[in-house]
Amino acid sequence: MAQGLQVFNELGSIVFDTNTKTIKVLERFKITPNMDRTFTHPLLASDAPFYLITPVATGYLIDQITVTKLSNGFRVQTNNLRMSNGNLYPNANFLEITIGVY
C-alpha cells in the first residue's frame, strides 16, 4: 500500500499531496566570483533534476554564471561577476544556487 502525506485546508480541499510527488533539496550554496564547483548526488542521475538561482539574476549578470548538467550532478562556473567599471553586479553578493530533484 502506498504511503504519503496529505494536507487539507479548512474546507477539506487538499493543498499538499506527496502522493503526486514533491521536491527534495539536495544542496544550497553561495555563488561567488570565479568559482568552479561540482556537485554530484546519485538522485541527480535517476530523478528529474533542477537548479534555481536566487535572487533572480537578470541582464548581464546571468551571462556571468554557467551551469552544466552532468550525468549525476551539476557544474557551476562563474566569471568575476563584475561590470566593466569594476563594481560587482547588483545582487552578486546575495546569489545562491539550490539543487534538487522532483
Disulfide bonds with the S-S distance in Angstrom:
none
